């Protein structure tokens, strides 16, 4: 069994507000055989462990509680534990939301590429309503509340520091192709 040291790994972090298209990039990565860890799943697992209902409010509340108890990089630390169990030199991490999380990954891993995905609020809200994901906001007010909470954690600062910025306002096929090209470039140029 091959074990990879933290310094040997190439981590591709994906940041963006809900509905921006992070899951499109991660699905392209999965299809290419690249392992993906979704940071939000850490919070969803904690909700399940606590037997709490999967609502937007509970997701935000538990995420904040984890940060309050274990520190601002808590979810990044839990994510890195999952990364350590993966036998691959490349890992895509979906959902970095704060500078503390970003800095944690940059300290732990030698090669970190930050990809930010942006879409307008109305485009993102339409996508969120259409995808029917458990825990997603059910109305515009919840949507805005979630955006403001994620921005209060520092997501806007993370997006501003991105190595690559993707705009996702067009056709899905075009965005899938753009994600594929970015991942190929990252693996060939950044991670080698």
PyMOL commands that place a pseudoatom at each C-alpha (Angstrom):
pseudoatom trace, name=CA, resn=UNK, resi=1, chain=A, elem=C, hetatm=0, pos=[0.000, 0.000, 0.000]
pseudoatom trace, name=CA, resn=UNK, resi=2, chain=A, elem=C, hetatm=0, pos=[1.351, 3.399, -1.021]
pseudoatom trace, name=CA, resn=UNK, resi=3, chain=A, elem=C, hetatm=0, pos=[1.186, 6.103, 1.663]
pseudoatom trace, name=CA, resn=UNK, resi=4, chain=A, elem=C, hetatm=0, pos=[1.536, 9.737, 0.741]
pseudoatom trace, name=CA, resn=UNK, resi=5, chain=A, elem=C, hetatm=0, pos=[3.091, 12.276, 3.053]
pseudoatom trace, name=CA, resn=UNK, resi=6, chain=A, elem=C, hetatm=0, pos=[1.419, 15.653, 3.361]
pseudoatom trace, name=CA, resn=UNK, resi=7, chain=A, elem=C, hetatm=0, pos=[4.291, 17.213, 1.443]
pseudoatom trace, name=CA, resn=UNK, resi=8, chain=A, elem=C, hetatm=0, pos=[3.799, 14.766, -1.447]
pseudoatom trace, name=CA, resn=UNK, resi=9, chain=A, elem=C, hetatm=0, pos=[0.161, 15.618, -2.024]
pseudoatom trace, name=CA, resn=UNK, resi=10, chain=A, elem=C, hetatm=0, pos=[-1.368, 18.098, -4.396]
pseudoatom trace, name=CA, resn=UNK, resi=11, chain=A, elem=C, hetatm=0, pos=[-4.580, 19.515, -2.983]
pseudoatom trace, name=CA, resn=UNK, resi=12, chain=A, elem=C, hetatm=0, pos=[-7.005, 21.367, -5.233]
pseudoatom trace, name=CA, resn=UNK, resi=13, chain=A, elem=C, hetatm=0, pos=[-9.295, 23.477, -3.060]
pseudoatom trace, name=CA, resn=UNK, resi=14, chain=A, elem=C, hetatm=0, pos=[-12.619, 24.624, -4.484]
pseudoatom trace, name=CA, resn=UNK, resi=15, chain=A, elem=C, hetatm=0, pos=[-14.365, 27.690, -3.062]
pseudoatom trace, name=CA, resn=UNK, resi=16, chain=A, elem=C, hetatm=0, pos=[-17.619, 29.386, -3.936]
pseudoatom trace, name=CA, resn=UNK, resi=17, chain=A, elem=C, hetatm=0, pos=[-20.963, 30.338, -2.525]
pseudoatom trace, name=CA, resn=UNK, resi=18, chain=A, elem=C, hetatm=0, pos=[-23.736, 27.703, -2.555]
pseudoatom trace, name=CA, resn=UNK, resi=19, chain=A, elem=C, hetatm=0, pos=[-25.031, 27.012, -6.059]
pseudoatom trace, name=CA, resn=UNK, resi=20, chain=A, elem=C, hetatm=0, pos=[-21.975, 28.480, -7.795]
pseudoatom trace, name=CA, resn=UNK, resi=21, chain=A, elem=C, hetatm=0, pos=[-20.986, 25.179, -9.410]
pseudoatom trace, name=CA, resn=UNK, resi=22, chain=A, elem=C, hetatm=0, pos=[-18.491, 23.584, -7.031]
pseudoatom trace, name=CA, resn=UNK, resi=23, chain=A, elem=C, hetatm=0, pos=[-20.184, 20.202, -7.392]
pseudoatom trace, name=CA, resn=UNK, resi=24, chain=A, elem=C, hetatm=0, pos=[-19.837, 20.384, -11.185]
pseudoatom trace, name=CA, resn=UNK, resi=25, chain=A, elem=C, hetatm=0, pos=[-16.063, 20.673, -10.848]
pseudoatom trace, name=CA, resn=UNK, resi=26, chain=A, elem=C, hetatm=0, pos=[-15.945, 17.902, -8.254]
pseudoatom trace, name=CA, resn=UNK, resi=27, chain=A, elem=C, hetatm=0, pos=[-18.038, 15.605, -10.451]
pseudoatom trace, name=CA, resn=UNK, resi=28, chain=A, elem=C, hetatm=0, pos=[-15.607, 16.179, -13.331]
pseudoatom trace, name=CA, resn=UNK, resi=29, chain=A, elem=C, hetatm=0, pos=[-12.771, 15.305, -10.928]
pseudoatom trace, name=CA, resn=UNK, resi=30, chain=A, elem=C, hetatm=0, pos=[-14.525, 12.119, -9.765]
pseudoatom trace, name=CA, resn=UNK, resi=31, chain=A, elem=C, hetatm=0, pos=[-15.086, 11.011, -13.360]
pseudoatom trace, name=CA, resn=UNK, resi=32, chain=A, elem=C, hetatm=0, pos=[-11.349, 11.515, -13.943]
pseudoatom trace, name=CA, resn=UNK, resi=33, chain=A, elem=C, hetatm=0, pos=[-10.580, 9.262, -10.970]
pseudoatom trace, name=CA, resn=UNK, resi=34, chain=A, elem=C, hetatm=0, pos=[-9.489, 12.049, -8.625]
pseudoatom trace, name=CA, resn=UNK, resi=35, chain=A, elem=C, hetatm=0, pos=[-10.689, 11.578, -5.031]
pseudoatom trace, name=CA, resn=UNK, resi=36, chain=A, elem=C, hetatm=0, pos=[-13.007, 14.310, -3.754]
pseudoatom trace, name=CA, resn=UNK, resi=37, chain=A, elem=C, hetatm=0, pos=[-13.805, 15.335, -0.190]
pseudoatom trace, name=CA, resn=UNK, resi=38, chain=A, elem=C, hetatm=0, pos=[-16.705, 17.715, 0.415]
pseudoatom trace, name=CA, resn=UNK, resi=39, chain=A, elem=C, hetatm=0, pos=[-16.148, 19.797, 3.538]
pseudoatom trace, name=CA, resn=UNK, resi=40, chain=A, elem=C, hetatm=0, pos=[-19.895, 20.277, 3.951]
pseudoatom trace, name=CA, resn=UNK, resi=41, chain=A, elem=C, hetatm=0, pos=[-20.223, 16.506, 4.358]
pseudoatom trace, name=CA, resn=UNK, resi=42, chain=A, elem=C, hetatm=0, pos=[-18.236, 16.824, 7.599]
pseudoatom trace, name=CA, resn=UNK, resi=43, chain=A, elem=C, hetatm=0, pos=[-20.995, 19.077, 8.935]
pseudoatom trace, name=CA, resn=UNK, resi=44, chain=A, elem=C, hetatm=0, pos=[-23.737, 16.819, 7.516]
pseudoatom trace, name=CA, resn=UNK, resi=45, chain=A, elem=C, hetatm=0, pos=[-22.138, 13.825, 9.277]
pseudoatom trace, name=CA, resn=UNK, resi=46, chain=A, elem=C, hetatm=0, pos=[-22.186, 15.786, 12.536]
pseudoatom trace, name=CA, resn=UNK, resi=47, chain=A, elem=C, hetatm=0, pos=[-25.872, 16.626, 12.011]
pseudoatom trace, name=CA, resn=UNK, resi=48, chain=A, elem=C, hetatm=0, pos=[-26.616, 12.928, 11.499]
pseudoatom trace, name=CA, resn=UNK, resi=49, chain=A, elem=C, hetatm=0, pos=[-24.561, 11.992, 14.559]
pseudoatom trace, name=CA, resn=UNK, resi=50, chain=A, elem=C, hetatm=0, pos=[-26.584, 14.459, 16.632]
pseudoatom trace, name=CA, resn=UNK, resi=51, chain=A, elem=C, hetatm=0, pos=[-29.822, 13.229, 15.009]
pseudoatom trace, name=CA, resn=UNK, resi=52, chain=A, elem=C, hetatm=0, pos=[-30.723, 16.753, 13.937]
pseudoatom trace, name=CA, resn=UNK, resi=53, chain=A, elem=C, hetatm=0, pos=[-32.980, 17.559, 11.009]
pseudoatom trace, name=CA, resn=UNK, resi=54, chain=A, elem=C, hetatm=0, pos=[-31.130, 18.498, 7.807]
pseudoatom trace, name=CA, resn=UNK, resi=55, chain=A, elem=C, hetatm=0, pos=[-32.147, 22.153, 7.492]
pseudoatom trace, name=CA, resn=UNK, resi=56, chain=A, elem=C, hetatm=0, pos=[-30.213, 25.196, 6.347]
pseudoatom trace, name=CA, resn=UNK, resi=57, chain=A, elem=C, hetatm=0, pos=[-30.412, 26.627, 9.876]
pseudoatom trace, name=CA, resn=UNK, resi=58, chain=A, elem=C, hetatm=0, pos=[-29.095, 23.440, 11.506]
pseudoatom trace, name=CA, resn=UNK, resi=59, chain=A, elem=C, hetatm=0, pos=[-26.223, 23.176, 9.013]
pseudoatom trace, name=CA, resn=UNK, resi=60, chain=A, elem=C, hetatm=0, pos=[-25.152, 26.750, 9.745]
pseudoatom trace, name=CA, resn=UNK, resi=61, chain=A, elem=C, hetatm=0, pos=[-25.600, 26.283, 13.499]
pseudoatom trace, name=CA, resn=UNK, resi=62, chain=A, elem=C, hetatm=0, pos=[-23.545, 23.071, 13.690]
pseudoatom trace, name=CA, resn=UNK, resi=63, chain=A, elem=C, hetatm=0, pos=[-20.815, 24.465, 11.417]
pseudoatom trace, name=CA, resn=UNK, resi=64, chain=A, elem=C, hetatm=0, pos=[-20.527, 27.495, 13.693]
pseudoatom trace, name=CA, resn=UNK, resi=65, chain=A, elem=C, hetatm=0, pos=[-20.538, 25.310, 16.826]
pseudoatom trace, name=CA, resn=UNK, resi=66, chain=A, elem=C, hetatm=0, pos=[-17.691, 23.176, 15.447]
pseudoatom trace, name=CA, resn=UNK, resi=67, chain=A, elem=C, hetatm=0, pos=[-15.698, 26.344, 14.786]
pseudoatom trace, name=CA, resn=UNK, resi=68, chain=A, elem=C, hetatm=0, pos=[-16.507, 27.774, 18.224]
pseudoatom trace, name=CA, resn=UNK, resi=69, chain=A, elem=C, hetatm=0, pos=[-15.482, 24.573, 20.042]
pseudoatom trace, name=CA, resn=UNK, resi=70, chain=A, elem=C, hetatm=0, pos=[-12.467, 23.418, 18.019]
pseudoatom trace, name=CA, resn=UNK, resi=71, chain=A, elem=C, hetatm=0, pos=[-11.263, 26.648, 16.431]
pseudoatom trace, name=CA, resn=UNK, resi=72, chain=A, elem=C, hetatm=0, pos=[-11.834, 28.428, 13.128]
pseudoatom trace, name=CA, resn=UNK, resi=73, chain=A, elem=C, hetatm=0, pos=[-9.991, 25.745, 11.117]
pseudoatom trace, name=CA, resn=UNK, resi=74, chain=A, elem=C, hetatm=0, pos=[-11.939, 22.857, 12.735]
pseudoatom trace, name=CA, resn=UNK, resi=75, chain=A, elem=C, hetatm=0, pos=[-13.616, 21.616, 9.563]
pseudoatom trace, name=CA, resn=UNK, resi=76, chain=A, elem=C, hetatm=0, pos=[-10.318, 21.794, 7.655]
pseudoatom trace, name=CA, resn=UNK, resi=77, chain=A, elem=C, hetatm=0, pos=[-8.644, 19.672, 10.349]
pseudoatom trace, name=CA, resn=UNK, resi=78, chain=A, elem=C, hetatm=0, pos=[-11.424, 17.067, 10.143]
pseudoatom trace, name=CA, resn=UNK, resi=79, chain=A, elem=C, hetatm=0, pos=[-11.160, 17.152, 6.342]
pseudoatom trace, name=CA, resn=UNK, resi=80, chain=A, elem=C, hetatm=0, pos=[-7.390, 16.652, 6.467]
pseudoatom trace, name=CA, resn=UNK, resi=81, chain=A, elem=C, hetatm=0, pos=[-7.936, 13.510, 8.557]
pseudoatom trace, name=CA, resn=UNK, resi=82, chain=A, elem=C, hetatm=0, pos=[-9.991, 12.138, 5.660]
pseudoatom trace, name=CA, resn=UNK, resi=83, chain=A, elem=C, hetatm=0, pos=[-7.319, 13.210, 3.157]
pseudoatom trace, name=CA, resn=UNK, resi=84, chain=A, elem=C, hetatm=0, pos=[-4.714, 11.273, 5.157]
pseudoatom trace, name=CA, resn=UNK, resi=85, chain=A, elem=C, hetatm=0, pos=[-6.686, 8.054, 4.610]
pseudoatom trace, name=CA, resn=UNK, resi=86, chain=A, elem=C, hetatm=0, pos=[-6.808, 8.460, 0.808]
pseudoatom trace, name=CA, resn=UNK, resi=87, chain=A, elem=C, hetatm=0, pos=[-4.216, 6.676, -1.318]
pseudoatom trace, name=CA, resn=UNK, resi=88, chain=A, elem=C, hetatm=0, pos=[-3.774, 9.228, -4.060]
pseudoatom trace, name=CA, resn=UNK, resi=89, chain=A, elem=C, hetatm=0, pos=[-1.255, 11.996, -4.725]
pseudoatom trace, name=CA, resn=UNK, resi=90, chain=A, elem=C, hetatm=0, pos=[-4.120, 14.289, -5.809]
pseudoatom trace, name=CA, resn=UNK, resi=91, chain=A, elem=C, hetatm=0, pos=[-7.231, 15.236, -3.851]
pseudoatom trace, name=CA, resn=UNK, resi=92, chain=A, elem=C, hetatm=0, pos=[-9.939, 17.780, -4.606]
pseudoatom trace, name=CA, resn=UNK, resi=93, chain=A, elem=C, hetatm=0, pos=[-11.473, 19.446, -1.544]
pseudoatom trace, name=CA, resn=UNK, resi=94, chain=A, elem=C, hetatm=0, pos=[-14.830, 21.126, -2.083]
pseudoatom trace, name=CA, resn=UNK, resi=95, chain=A, elem=C, hetatm=0, pos=[-15.917, 23.902, 0.234]
pseudoatom trace, name=CA, resn=UNK, resi=96, chain=A, elem=C, hetatm=0, pos=[-13.063, 25.846, 1.846]
pseudoatom trace, name=CA, resn=UNK, resi=97, chain=A, elem=C, hetatm=0, pos=[-14.805, 28.826, 3.447]
pseudoatom trace, name=CA, resn=UNK, resi=98, chain=A, elem=C, hetatm=0, pos=[-12.326, 30.824, 5.514]
pseudoatom trace, name=CA, resn=UNK, resi=99, chain=A, elem=C, hetatm=0, pos=[-8.779, 32.129, 5.531]
pseudoatom trace, name=CA, resn=UNK, resi=100, chain=A, elem=C, hetatm=0, pos=[-8.125, 29.971, 8.604]
pseudoatom trace, name=CA, resn=UNK, resi=101, chain=A, elem=C, hetatm=0, pos=[-9.092, 26.868, 6.615]
pseudoatom trace, name=CA, resn=UNK, resi=102, chain=A, elem=C, hetatm=0, pos=[-7.086, 27.992, 3.583]
pseudoatom trace, name=CA, resn=UNK, resi=103, chain=A, elem=C, hetatm=0, pos=[-4.012, 28.715, 5.708]
pseudoatom trace, name=CA, resn=UNK, resi=104, chain=A, elem=C, hetatm=0, pos=[-4.343, 25.360, 7.468]
pseudoatom trace, name=CA, resn=UNK, resi=105, chain=A, elem=C, hetatm=0, pos=[-4.245, 23.527, 4.130]
pseudoatom trace, name=CA, resn=UNK, resi=106, chain=A, elem=C, hetatm=0, pos=[-1.334, 25.654, 2.888]
pseudoatom trace, name=CA, resn=UNK, resi=107, chain=A, elem=C, hetatm=0, pos=[0.680, 24.845, 6.023]
pseudoatom trace, name=CA, resn=UNK, resi=108, chain=A, elem=C, hetatm=0, pos=[-0.063, 21.135, 5.920]
pseudoatom trace, name=CA, resn=UNK, resi=109, chain=A, elem=C, hetatm=0, pos=[0.330, 20.501, 2.181]
pseudoatom trace, name=CA, resn=UNK, resi=110, chain=A, elem=C, hetatm=0, pos=[3.148, 21.702, -0.045]
pseudoatom trace, name=CA, resn=UNK, resi=111, chain=A, elem=C, hetatm=0, pos=[1.093, 22.035, -3.229]
pseudoatom trace, name=CA, resn=UNK, resi=112, chain=A, elem=C, hetatm=0, pos=[-2.265, 23.751, -2.822]
pseudoatom trace, name=CA, resn=UNK, resi=113, chain=A, elem=C, hetatm=0, pos=[-4.203, 25.232, -5.730]
pseudoatom trace, name=CA, resn=UNK, resi=114, chain=A, elem=C, hetatm=0, pos=[-7.256, 27.352, -4.932]
pseudoatom trace, name=CA, resn=UNK, resi=115, chain=A, elem=C, hetatm=0, pos=[-10.015, 27.446, -7.547]
pseudoatom trace, name=CA, resn=UNK, resi=116, chain=A, elem=C, hetatm=0, pos=[-12.921, 29.829, -6.938]
pseudoatom trace, name=CA, resn=UNK, resi=117, chain=A, elem=C, hetatm=0, pos=[-16.228, 29.561, -8.750]
pseudoatom trace, name=CA, resn=UNK, resi=118, chain=A, elem=C, hetatm=0, pos=[-18.576, 32.519, -9.036]
pseudoatom trace, name=CA, resn=UNK, resi=119, chain=A, elem=C, hetatm=0, pos=[-22.166, 32.884, -10.204]
pseudoatom trace, name=CA, resn=UNK, resi=120, chain=A, elem=C, hetatm=0, pos=[-24.666, 35.663, -9.566]
pseudoatom trace, name=CA, resn=UNK, resi=121, chain=A, elem=C, hetatm=0, pos=[-27.061, 35.374, -6.618]
pseudoatom trace, name=CA, resn=UNK, resi=122, chain=A, elem=C, hetatm=0, pos=[-30.128, 34.913, -8.826]
pseudoatom trace, name=CA, resn=UNK, resi=123, chain=A, elem=C, hetatm=0, pos=[-28.421, 32.193, -10.864]
pseudoatom trace, name=CA, resn=UNK, resi=124, chain=A, elem=C, hetatm=0, pos=[-27.316, 30.425, -7.689]
pseudoatom trace, name=CA, resn=UNK, resi=125, chain=A, elem=C, hetatm=0, pos=[-30.753, 30.674, -6.068]
pseudoatom trace, name=CA, resn=UNK, resi=126, chain=A, elem=C, hetatm=0, pos=[-32.405, 29.199, -9.178]
pseudoatom trace, name=CA, resn=UNK, resi=127, chain=A, elem=C, hetatm=0, pos=[-29.943, 26.286, -9.149]
pseudoatom trace, name=CA, resn=UNK, resi=128, chain=A, elem=C, hetatm=0, pos=[-30.429, 25.650, -5.434]
pseudoatom trace, name=CA, resn=UNK, resi=129, chain=A, elem=C, hetatm=0, pos=[-34.212, 25.575, -5.812]
pseudoatom trace, name=CA, resn=UNK, resi=130, chain=A, elem=C, hetatm=0, pos=[-33.904, 23.152, -8.747]
pseudoatom trace, name=CA, resn=UNK, resi=131, chain=A, elem=C, hetatm=0, pos=[-31.468, 20.719, -7.102]
pseudoatom trace, name=CA, resn=UNK, resi=132, chain=A, elem=C, hetatm=0, pos=[-33.613, 19.972, -4.009]
pseudoatom trace, name=CA, resn=UNK, resi=133, chain=A, elem=C, hetatm=0, pos=[-30.615, 19.107, -1.806]
pseudoatom trace, name=CA, resn=UNK, resi=134, chain=A, elem=C, hetatm=0, pos=[-31.411, 18.324, 1.800]
pseudoatom trace, name=CA, resn=UNK, resi=135, chain=A, elem=C, hetatm=0, pos=[-30.464, 21.261, 3.999]
pseudoatom trace, name=CA, resn=UNK, resi=136, chain=A, elem=C, hetatm=0, pos=[-30.604, 23.832, 1.199]
pseudoatom trace, name=CA, resn=UNK, resi=137, chain=A, elem=C, hetatm=0, pos=[-32.430, 27.121, 1.777]
pseudoatom trace, name=CA, resn=UNK, resi=138, chain=A, elem=C, hetatm=0, pos=[-36.138, 26.885, 0.966]
pseudoatom trace, name=CA, resn=UNK, resi=139, chain=A, elem=C, hetatm=0, pos=[-36.701, 30.556, 0.146]
pseudoatom trace, name=CA, resn=UNK, resi=140, chain=A, elem=C, hetatm=0, pos=[-34.870, 33.752, -0.768]
pseudoatom trace, name=CA, resn=UNK, resi=141, chain=A, elem=C, hetatm=0, pos=[-34.560, 34.895, 2.863]
pseudoatom trace, name=CA, resn=UNK, resi=142, chain=A, elem=C, hetatm=0, pos=[-32.856, 31.644, 3.929]
pseudoatom trace, name=CA, resn=UNK, resi=143, chain=A, elem=C, hetatm=0, pos=[-30.656, 31.858, 0.834]
pseudoatom trace, name=CA, resn=UNK, resi=144, chain=A, elem=C, hetatm=0, pos=[-29.484, 35.375, 1.734]
pseudoatom trace, name=CA, resn=UNK, resi=145, chain=A, elem=C, hetatm=0, pos=[-28.985, 34.361, 5.385]
pseudoatom trace, name=CA, resn=UNK, resi=146, chain=A, elem=C, hetatm=0, pos=[-26.768, 31.455, 4.318]
pseudoatom trace, name=CA, resn=UNK, resi=147, chain=A, elem=C, hetatm=0, pos=[-24.730, 33.658, 1.971]
pseudoatom trace, name=CA, resn=UNK, resi=148, chain=A, elem=C, hetatm=0, pos=[-24.201, 36.239, 4.706]
pseudoatom trace, name=CA, resn=UNK, resi=149, chain=A, elem=C, hetatm=0, pos=[-23.133, 33.566, 7.216]
pseudoatom trace, name=CA, resn=UNK, resi=150, chain=A, elem=C, hetatm=0, pos=[-20.616, 32.060, 4.774]
pseudoatom trace, name=CA, resn=UNK, resi=151, chain=A, elem=C, hetatm=0, pos=[-19.311, 35.518, 3.916]
pseudoatom trace, name=CA, resn=UNK, resi=152, chain=A, elem=C, hetatm=0, pos=[-18.958, 36.268, 7.652]
pseudoatom trace, name=CA, resn=UNK, resi=153, chain=A, elem=C, hetatm=0, pos=[-16.665, 33.224, 7.916]
pseudoatom trace, name=CA, resn=UNK, resi=154, chain=A, elem=C, hetatm=0, pos=[-14.402, 34.876, 5.321]
pseudoatom trace, name=CA, resn=UNK, resi=155, chain=A, elem=C, hetatm=0, pos=[-15.434, 33.127, 2.103]
pseudoatom trace, name=CA, resn=UNK, resi=156, chain=A, elem=C, hetatm=0, pos=[-15.200, 36.390, 0.159]
pseudoatom trace, name=CA, resn=UNK, resi=157, chain=A, elem=C, hetatm=0, pos=[-11.556, 36.736, 1.204]
pseudoatom trace, name=CA, resn=UNK, resi=158, chain=A, elem=C, hetatm=0, pos=[-10.847, 33.159, 0.134]
pseudoatom trace, name=CA, resn=UNK, resi=159, chain=A, elem=C, hetatm=0, pos=[-12.428, 33.786, -3.268]
pseudoatom trace, name=CA, resn=UNK, resi=160, chain=A, elem=C, hetatm=0, pos=[-10.374, 36.987, -3.650]
pseudoatom trace, name=CA, resn=UNK, resi=161, chain=A, elem=C, hetatm=0, pos=[-7.154, 34.977, -3.137]
pseudoatom trace, name=CA, resn=UNK, resi=162, chain=A, elem=C, hetatm=0, pos=[-7.985, 32.281, -5.695]
pseudoatom trace, name=CA, resn=UNK, resi=163, chain=A, elem=C, hetatm=0, pos=[-5.268, 31.078, -8.048]
pseudoatom trace, name=CA, resn=UNK, resi=164, chain=A, elem=C, hetatm=0, pos=[-7.958, 30.464, -10.663]
pseudoatom trace, name=CA, resn=UNK, resi=165, chain=A, elem=C, hetatm=0, pos=[-11.386, 32.126, -10.942]
pseudoatom trace, name=CA, resn=UNK, resi=166, chain=A, elem=C, hetatm=0, pos=[-14.148, 30.443, -12.935]
pseudoatom trace, name=CA, resn=UNK, resi=167, chain=A, elem=C, hetatm=0, pos=[-17.364, 32.266, -13.832]
pseudoatom trace, name=CA, resn=UNK, resi=168, chain=A, elem=C, hetatm=0, pos=[-20.340, 29.911, -14.129]
pseudoatom trace, name=CA, resn=UNK, resi=169, chain=A, elem=C, hetatm=0, pos=[-23.207, 31.790, -15.755]
pseudoatom trace, name=CA, resn=UNK, resi=170, chain=A, elem=C, hetatm=0, pos=[-23.491, 29.977, -19.090]
pseudoatom trace, name=CA, resn=UNK, resi=171, chain=A, elem=C, hetatm=0, pos=[-24.432, 26.550, -20.398]
pseudoatom trace, name=CA, resn=UNK, resi=172, chain=A, elem=C, hetatm=0, pos=[-23.551, 23.580, -18.200]
pseudoatom trace, name=CA, resn=UNK, resi=173, chain=A, elem=C, hetatm=0, pos=[-21.723, 21.791, -21.049]
pseudoatom trace, name=CA, resn=UNK, resi=174, chain=A, elem=C, hetatm=0, pos=[-19.372, 24.741, -21.475]
pseudoatom trace, name=CA, resn=UNK, resi=175, chain=A, elem=C, hetatm=0, pos=[-18.665, 24.895, -17.751]
pseudoatom trace, name=CA, resn=UNK, resi=176, chain=A, elem=C, hetatm=0, pos=[-18.011, 21.140, -17.581]
pseudoatom trace, name=CA, resn=UNK, resi=177, chain=A, elem=C, hetatm=0, pos=[-15.454, 21.509, -20.372]
pseudoatom trace, name=CA, resn=UNK, resi=178, chain=A, elem=C, hetatm=0, pos=[-13.843, 24.493, -18.617]
pseudoatom trace, name=CA, resn=UNK, resi=179, chain=A, elem=C, hetatm=0, pos=[-13.577, 22.445, -15.394]
pseudoatom trace, name=CA, resn=UNK, resi=180, chain=A, elem=C, hetatm=0, pos=[-12.040, 19.536, -17.293]
pseudoatom trace, name=CA, resn=UNK, resi=181, chain=A, elem=C, hetatm=0, pos=[-9.402, 21.820, -18.840]
pseudoatom trace, name=CA, resn=UNK, resi=182, chain=A, elem=C, hetatm=0, pos=[-8.564, 23.419, -15.475]
pseudoatom trace, name=CA, resn=UNK, resi=183, chain=A, elem=C, hetatm=0, pos=[-8.163, 20.019, -13.793]
pseudoatom trace, name=CA, resn=UNK, resi=184, chain=A, elem=C, hetatm=0, pos=[-5.947, 18.716, -16.607]
pseudoatom trace, name=CA, resn=UNK, resi=185, chain=A, elem=C, hetatm=0, pos=[-3.809, 21.856, -16.397]
pseudoatom trace, name=CA, resn=UNK, resi=186, chain=A, elem=C, hetatm=0, pos=[-3.588, 21.567, -12.598]
pseudoatom trace, name=CA, resn=UNK, resi=187, chain=A, elem=C, hetatm=0, pos=[-2.485, 17.937, -12.717]
pseudoatom trace, name=CA, resn=UNK, resi=188, chain=A, elem=C, hetatm=0, pos=[0.095, 18.549, -15.460]
pseudoatom trace, name=CA, resn=UNK, resi=189, chain=A, elem=C, hetatm=0, pos=[1.486, 21.926, -14.468]
pseudoatom trace, name=CA, resn=UNK, resi=190, chain=A, elem=C, hetatm=0, pos=[0.716, 22.624, -10.814]
pseudoatom trace, name=CA, resn=UNK, resi=191, chain=A, elem=C, hetatm=0, pos=[0.870, 19.181, -9.261]
pseudoatom trace, name=CA, resn=UNK, resi=192, chain=A, elem=C, hetatm=0, pos=[3.849, 17.774, -11.137]
for i in range(1, 192): cmd.bond("trace and resi %d" % i, "trace and resi %d" % (i + 1))
show_as sticks, trace
zoom trace
